[in-house]
Amino acid sequence: MIAMSREEFELAVGDALDSVPAELMDLLDNVAFFVEDEPPADQPDDLLGIYDGMALTERDSGWGTFNLPDRIVLFRGPLTRMCDSREELLDEIEITVVHEIAHHFGIDDAHLHDLGWG
Protein backbone atom coordinates (compact mmCIF):
# COMPACT_ATOMS: atom_id res chain seq x y z
CA MET A 1 0.00 0.00 0.00
CA ILE A 2 1.21 3.48 -0.87
CA ALA A 3 0.22 6.45 1.26
CA MET A 4 -0.96 9.35 -0.87
CA SER A 5 -3.15 12.18 0.37
CA ARG A 6 -6.33 12.99 -1.47
CA GLU A 7 -4.77 16.23 -2.74
CA GLU A 8 -1.71 14.39 -4.09
CA PHE A 9 -3.97 11.77 -5.66
CA GLU A 10 -6.11 14.41 -7.36
CA LEU A 11 -2.95 16.05 -8.73
CA ALA A 12 -1.79 12.65 -10.03
CA VAL A 13 -5.16 12.17 -11.76
CA GLY A 14 -4.75 15.63 -13.29
CA ASP A 15 -1.29 14.67 -14.54
CA ALA A 16 -2.71 11.46 -16.02
CA LEU A 17 -5.39 13.46 -17.81
CA ASP A 18 -2.72 15.84 -19.11
CA SER A 19 -0.86 12.86 -20.57
CA VAL A 20 -3.85 11.85 -22.71
CA PRO A 21 -3.35 13.21 -26.24
CA ALA A 22 -5.24 16.48 -26.78
CA GLU A 23 -6.84 15.07 -29.93
CA LEU A 24 -8.47 12.36 -27.83
CA MET A 25 -9.50 14.69 -25.00
CA ASP A 26 -11.15 16.97 -27.58
CA LEU A 27 -13.42 14.09 -28.56
CA LEU A 28 -14.83 13.66 -25.04
CA ASP A 29 -18.40 14.90 -24.90
CA ASN A 30 -19.95 16.06 -21.63
CA VAL A 31 -17.70 14.12 -19.23
CA ALA A 32 -16.72 15.09 -15.69
CA PHE A 33 -13.89 13.45 -13.72
CA PHE A 34 -14.05 12.75 -9.99
CA VAL A 35 -12.00 11.15 -7.24
CA GLU A 36 -13.65 9.24 -4.43
CA ASP A 37 -11.97 7.39 -1.61
CA GLU A 38 -13.84 4.09 -2.00
CA PRO A 39 -16.26 2.47 -4.44
CA PRO A 40 -19.97 2.47 -3.54
CA ALA A 41 -21.15 -0.37 -1.30
CA ASP A 42 -22.87 -2.10 -4.23
CA GLN A 43 -19.58 -2.37 -6.16
CA PRO A 44 -16.51 -4.58 -5.56
CA ASP A 45 -14.18 -3.06 -2.97
CA ASP A 46 -11.22 -3.46 -5.34
CA LEU A 47 -12.83 -1.42 -8.15
CA LEU A 48 -10.25 1.08 -9.44
CA GLY A 49 -12.53 3.30 -11.49
CA ILE A 50 -15.91 3.48 -13.14
CA TYR A 51 -17.51 5.10 -16.14
CA ASP A 52 -21.07 6.16 -15.43
CA GLY A 53 -22.78 7.42 -18.54
CA MET A 54 -23.84 6.63 -22.06
CA ALA A 55 -21.04 5.77 -24.45
CA LEU A 56 -20.76 7.85 -27.60
CA THR A 57 -21.55 4.74 -29.64
CA GLU A 58 -24.95 4.43 -27.93
CA ARG A 59 -26.12 8.04 -28.17
CA ASP A 60 -28.75 9.10 -30.64
CA SER A 61 -29.89 12.48 -31.93
CA GLY A 62 -32.10 13.03 -28.87
CA TRP A 63 -29.24 12.66 -26.43
CA GLY A 64 -27.95 15.73 -24.67
CA THR A 65 -30.98 17.92 -24.21
CA PHE A 66 -31.53 17.10 -20.54
CA ASN A 67 -28.63 14.77 -19.79
CA LEU A 68 -26.24 15.31 -16.92
CA PRO A 69 -22.55 14.88 -17.72
CA ASP A 70 -21.14 11.38 -17.86
CA ARG A 71 -18.95 10.66 -14.84
CA ILE A 72 -15.57 9.02 -14.65
CA VAL A 73 -14.60 8.24 -11.07
CA LEU A 74 -11.25 6.98 -9.81
CA PHE A 75 -11.15 5.32 -6.40
CA ARG A 76 -8.15 6.30 -4.31
CA GLY A 77 -8.38 3.49 -1.73
CA PRO A 78 -8.24 0.49 -4.07
CA LEU A 79 -5.56 2.09 -6.25
CA THR A 80 -3.28 2.92 -3.32
CA ARG A 81 -3.81 -0.54 -1.76
CA MET A 82 -2.89 -2.46 -4.90
CA CYS A 83 0.44 -0.71 -5.51
CA ASP A 84 3.83 -1.27 -3.91
CA SER A 85 5.55 1.92 -5.09
CA ARG A 86 4.68 5.47 -5.99
CA GLU A 87 5.77 4.83 -9.58
CA GLU A 88 3.46 1.83 -9.84
CA LEU A 89 0.59 3.90 -8.40
CA LEU A 90 1.13 6.70 -10.92
CA ASP A 91 1.16 4.12 -13.73
CA GLU A 92 -2.05 2.51 -12.46
CA ILE A 93 -3.76 5.90 -12.22
CA GLU A 94 -2.85 6.60 -15.84
CA ILE A 95 -4.02 3.15 -16.96
CA THR A 96 -7.31 3.59 -15.09
CA VAL A 97 -7.90 7.04 -16.64
CA VAL A 98 -7.33 5.65 -20.16
CA HIS A 99 -9.46 2.57 -19.39
CA GLU A 100 -12.45 4.64 -18.25
CA ILE A 101 -12.11 7.14 -21.13
CA ALA A 102 -12.18 4.17 -23.50
CA HIS A 103 -15.56 3.15 -22.07
CA HIS A 104 -16.85 6.62 -23.02
CA PHE A 105 -15.91 5.76 -26.60
CA GLY A 106 -17.74 2.43 -26.40
CA ILE A 107 -14.75 0.13 -25.94
CA ASP A 108 -15.62 -2.80 -23.66
CA ASP A 109 -13.46 -4.50 -21.03
CA ALA A 110 -12.62 -7.50 -23.22
CA HIS A 111 -11.24 -5.31 -26.00
CA LEU A 112 -9.36 -3.15 -23.47
CA HIS A 113 -7.72 -6.28 -22.04
CA ASP A 114 -6.76 -7.35 -25.56
CA LEU A 115 -5.17 -3.93 -26.08
CA GLY A 116 -3.25 -4.13 -22.79
CA TRP A 117 -5.36 -1.53 -20.94
CA GLY A 118 -7.32 -3.98 -18.81
C-alpha positions as CSV (number, residue, x, y, z in Angstrom):
1,M,0.0,0.0,0.0
2,I,1.2,3.5,-0.9
3,A,0.2,6.4,1.3
4,M,-1.0,9.3,-0.9
5,S,-3.1,12.2,0.4
6,R,-6.3,13.0,-1.5
7,E,-4.8,16.2,-2.7
8,E,-1.7,14.4,-4.1
9,F,-4.0,11.8,-5.7
10,E,-6.1,14.4,-7.4
11,L,-2.9,16.0,-8.7
12,A,-1.8,12.7,-10.0
13,V,-5.2,12.2,-11.8
14,G,-4.7,15.6,-13.3
15,D,-1.3,14.7,-14.5
16,A,-2.7,11.5,-16.0
17,L,-5.4,13.5,-17.8
18,D,-2.7,15.8,-19.1
19,S,-0.9,12.9,-20.6
20,V,-3.9,11.8,-22.7
21,P,-3.4,13.2,-26.2
22,A,-5.2,16.5,-26.8
23,E,-6.8,15.1,-29.9
24,L,-8.5,12.4,-27.8
25,M,-9.5,14.7,-25.0
26,D,-11.1,17.0,-27.6
27,L,-13.4,14.1,-28.6
28,L,-14.8,13.7,-25.0
29,D,-18.4,14.9,-24.9
30,N,-19.9,16.1,-21.6
31,V,-17.7,14.1,-19.2
32,A,-16.7,15.1,-15.7
33,F,-13.9,13.4,-13.7
34,F,-14.1,12.8,-10.0
35,V,-12.0,11.1,-7.2
36,E,-13.7,9.2,-4.4
37,D,-12.0,7.4,-1.6
38,E,-13.8,4.1,-2.0
39,P,-16.3,2.5,-4.4
40,P,-20.0,2.5,-3.5
41,A,-21.2,-0.4,-1.3
42,D,-22.9,-2.1,-4.2
43,Q,-19.6,-2.4,-6.2
44,P,-16.5,-4.6,-5.6
45,D,-14.2,-3.1,-3.0
46,D,-11.2,-3.5,-5.3
47,L,-12.8,-1.4,-8.2
48,L,-10.3,1.1,-9.4
49,G,-12.5,3.3,-11.5
50,I,-15.9,3.5,-13.1
51,Y,-17.5,5.1,-16.1
52,D,-21.1,6.2,-15.4
53,G,-22.8,7.4,-18.5
54,M,-23.8,6.6,-22.1
55,A,-21.0,5.8,-24.5
56,L,-20.8,7.8,-27.6
57,T,-21.5,4.7,-29.6
58,E,-25.0,4.4,-27.9
59,R,-26.1,8.0,-28.2
60,D,-28.8,9.1,-30.6
61,S,-29.9,12.5,-31.9
62,G,-32.1,13.0,-28.9
63,W,-29.2,12.7,-26.4
64,G,-27.9,15.7,-24.7
65,T,-31.0,17.9,-24.2
66,F,-31.5,17.1,-20.5
67,N,-28.6,14.8,-19.8
68,L,-26.2,15.3,-16.9
69,P,-22.6,14.9,-17.7
70,D,-21.1,11.4,-17.9
71,R,-18.9,10.7,-14.8
72,I,-15.6,9.0,-14.6
73,V,-14.6,8.2,-11.1
74,L,-11.3,7.0,-9.8
75,F,-11.2,5.3,-6.4
76,R,-8.2,6.3,-4.3
77,G,-8.4,3.5,-1.7
78,P,-8.2,0.5,-4.1
79,L,-5.6,2.1,-6.3
80,T,-3.3,2.9,-3.3
81,R,-3.8,-0.5,-1.8
82,M,-2.9,-2.5,-4.9
83,C,0.4,-0.7,-5.5
84,D,3.8,-1.3,-3.9
85,S,5.5,1.9,-5.1
86,R,4.7,5.5,-6.0
87,E,5.8,4.8,-9.6
88,E,3.5,1.8,-9.8
89,L,0.6,3.9,-8.4
90,L,1.1,6.7,-10.9
91,D,1.2,4.1,-13.7
92,E,-2.0,2.5,-12.5
93,I,-3.8,5.9,-12.2
94,E,-2.8,6.6,-15.8
95,I,-4.0,3.1,-17.0
96,T,-7.3,3.6,-15.1
97,V,-7.9,7.0,-16.6
98,V,-7.3,5.7,-20.2
99,H,-9.5,2.6,-19.4
100,E,-12.5,4.6,-18.3
101,I,-12.1,7.1,-21.1
102,A,-12.2,4.2,-23.5
103,H,-15.6,3.2,-22.1
104,H,-16.9,6.6,-23.0
105,F,-15.9,5.8,-26.6
106,G,-17.7,2.4,-26.4
107,I,-14.8,0.1,-25.9
108,D,-15.6,-2.8,-23.7
109,D,-13.5,-4.5,-21.0
110,A,-12.6,-7.5,-23.2
111,H,-11.2,-5.3,-26.0
112,L,-9.4,-3.1,-23.5
113,H,-7.7,-6.3,-22.0
114,D,-6.8,-7.4,-25.6
115,L,-5.2,-3.9,-26.1
116,G,-3.3,-4.1,-22.8
117,W,-5.4,-1.5,-20.9
118,G,-7.3,-4.0,-18.8
